Amino acid sequence: MAVLPLRVELIEQRRPVVLASASHGNGRTLRSVVDGAALTGGVEPEGLPLARLLERGAGHLRAAAEAQRVQSEAAAQQARALAGFAAARPASVLDRADPEVGAAAASSRAARPAALTAVSEWAVDEVMVGLSLSAPAAAALLADSITLVQQLPATLAALEVGDLSWAHARMLCEVLAPIAEDTVRGQVEARVLARAGGKNVSALRVAAKRAVLRADASAAARRLAAAVRDRSVRVHPGEDGMASLTATLPVPVARACYRMLEAYALECATPGDGRTKDQRMVDCLVDLLLRPDADGRPPVRAQLTVVAGVGTLTGGDEPGEVDGQPVPAELVRALATALGLLPPTPPDNHAATHPDTDPDTAADTDTDADTAAGTDPADSDSDATETDTETSTETSTEGSTGTGTGGQGSALADLLNLRSVAGTGLAELPRIAVIDELSGQLRALTFPTEIRRTATTGQSLRPPPPTAGYQPSAALQRFV
């Protein structure tokens, strides 16, 4: 078969090329104009100078960014329109009252998003038909639109000018909307949006969660207790004869389970084993669940990294971290207590000062706190250091002064002054992280003995020096 040479000629266009044009109700027309050849989406001809290729590629990228800005503005306008539609569909006028025949069941109303409480049950069906969406997608879109208009106006404004994408806005609805106080929510929203520039959805989610935990610690603790009560295991059907088994757990428990499966998967690897790590982890999970009494299984330990401020460990509200995930202060203290790192918190006078407190609810909350820490409530008096979970605790000097008891402060001092991990549940000695108060940047990572040594010699704490070797030094590895 003969191959004929193909000649491609590039014809330059000096006039501007309109890439996108959209007219909206406000009378404005959005245009993206790039000088150069029309952007056809085809493969660039060979032989173009590098500078020309870079310039043409930059033009395509600018066009894509402009298209995203147009999409964001359109999404904001759609949100305003849907919120107005929801206001014209009040449940009090259009839906039947509870005693009437044909009224929605209480369970159906309870399952609806909070933003749709005052909206007619038929509004979602109208959106579903009008926008060709599934029922869950229509309900989520309508709820997010109402939330943006009524609770997060600054986020909606940022979406409208293209500073945020619709994915960013939906994530902020999920993270910020649960804040009950309007003033607190507005402050957190402003703080998050001020740092949103250049962040992808995942990075902004982490920043938003941190801001929520700092500003609304008591509400975060209540949401944590409710979330722990909602822990569950679900099976979701998949394709090709597969299914997904998911467990909703507190972060420390989930991370510990994942690390354990990773360790078992590494332990069971053999020469010539063609399975991937994920495949071995699944096989280990099945084996552990279906053959729990098998003999000869080697013990495996999981390691968690817990970062918490002194104030957090002694009763403050500053959130902590478990393997890089921000968690409420209550969960950090529960985990530290379950592992024997801190003494149990003595009961407070809440029941005496609040006689209306339901004792059953209080008992459930205590049980849920034990579950959040990964402990069995029936075994709460047992030696917590016998747990199979090893914890590497980094204690930061960041955070407010705690309100804990003297026993907690003494236990924390003893924890920081450990000289050996023998007989403890620790994988290594705890370290102190020195954090810049304004920027939050890590300045030094050290031990109490090093602090005392530098204080007496006049030296200062600083990051480890660089190394000329290929591998980082132990001190540099710990710092990073």
Secondary structure by P-SEA (a helix, b strand, c coil): cbbbbbbbbbbbbccccccbbbbccccbbbbbbbcccccccccccccccaaaaaaaaaaaaaaaaaaaaaaaaaaaaaaaaaaaaaaacccccccccccccccccaaaaaaccccccccccaaaaaaaaaacccaaaaaaaaaaaaaaacccaaaaaaaaaccccaaaaaaaaacccccccaaaaaaaaaaaaaacccccaaaaaaaaaaaaaaacaaaaaaaaaaaaaacbbbbbbbcccbbbbbbbccaaaaaaaaaaaaaaaaaaccccccccaaaaaaaaaaaaaaccccccccbbbbbbbbbbcccccccccbbbbcccccccaaaaaaaaaaacccccccccccccccccccaaaaaaaaaaaaaaacccccccccccccccbbbbbbbbcccccccccaaaaaaaaaaaaccccccccccccbbbbbbccccccccccccaaaaaaaaaacbbbbcccccccccccaaaaaac
